[in-house]
Amino acid sequence: MIKLIQRFKMAANIIFLVISCLVIANLLIKMVDNVFLKIIFAVIAIGLDIFRQYIVALGKYYFRINFWKSLPLWIIYLIHVSVVIIASAGFTLSEINAKSETAATYNMEKQSIIDTIKSNESEIKQRNELKAKQNPATWEYKQNASRIDALQKADTAHYIDLGKFKEVKLDVQKDIFDSIGKEININGGKLKLYVFVVIAILIELALLVTSWDIKINQKSTLPEPATTPESTTSELLQFAEALYNDTKKLNGDSVISIKTGIPPERCAEYRRYLSQLQTGNKKVIRTKKGGSISDFTKEELQDYIRNNDLKIA
């Protein structure tokens, strides 16, 4: 079950990371016209997003140890996210507005042709009625006939132009946002901006929740293992407390180090020490394929440490 959850978390992270990369890449490539620069900017966008993921993972690691060490990393993360959200929102809104303006202009030109055709047809009808009352031998009759012929040829050309126009539908989202905005007294453009920002924030939260975990081997800055039974016992009890998890397998040294603050080198030393201890056929740490297990419960091991004068030489 735990492995299934981890796989789901990894899959979700990849999906949202791809979405985020596409948004940032789209933002950067629109800043230039050169194809070569577009490719470079797309690579930079992907690199920045992966770097952001590393900053988050590093920030999570230091947050568990020392909040103040993680603070600069979280500031960098927030700056990155803020710039991306604001810039992407600006580009998105400009694209929506440009699309709406293009559609409006397109439809205006189409309607102008339709109006011209209607006007010509109305004039043709009037002139036909007038021509029916005139003598074909008169100059007025011939002038009317010539005008009707010119209007009919013009209409033929207009119909050809009209056939080149495709049906243009204004952005459905624009209509929805405008309708909703009117109901709640908010401008449709502002409502689009709010919705986009909320979606962008949700993507960032999804990336934060599903972010990577990293392991860092650090040199110990703490004193060497205590040589007195009392202090060694206290630290061994902390190690034993963090050794167990919800599964039968024992935690690794890096996890224990994060939970307790005990340096990884000392955790490894304690693990080697405890792996040599056993009572009868029961071993404190038994190494098996796929991980380590213990024949002791956590409480039994802690009692064992308390009741025996354990220390590391």
URBELCOR-V473541 format. One record per pair of residues at least 24 apart in sequence whose C-alpha atoms are under 7 Angstrom apart, sorted by the first residue. I is the first residue (numbers start at 1). J is the second residue. If there is no record, write none. Layout:
{{I J} {I J}}
This chain:
{{9 210} {10 210} {12 210} {13 207} {13 210} {13 211} {16 203} {16 207} {17 207} {21 45} {21 46} {21 49} {24 84} {27 88} {27 91} {52 77} {53 211} {57 211} {57 212} {57 213} {57 214} {58 214} {64 258} {65 258} {65 261} {85 197} {85 200} {89 193} {89 196} {89 197} {100 170} {100 171} {103 168} {103 170} {107 168} {110 162} {113 158} {113 162} {117 155} {117 158} {120 151} {124 148} {124 151} {215 254} {217 264} {220 263} {227 311} {227 312} {227 313} {228 311} {229 309} {229 310} {229 311} {232 311} {233 305} {233 306} {233 310} {233 311} {237 302} {240 298} {240 302} {241 298} {244 298} {248 293} {249 291} {249 292} {249 293} {250 292} {250 293}}
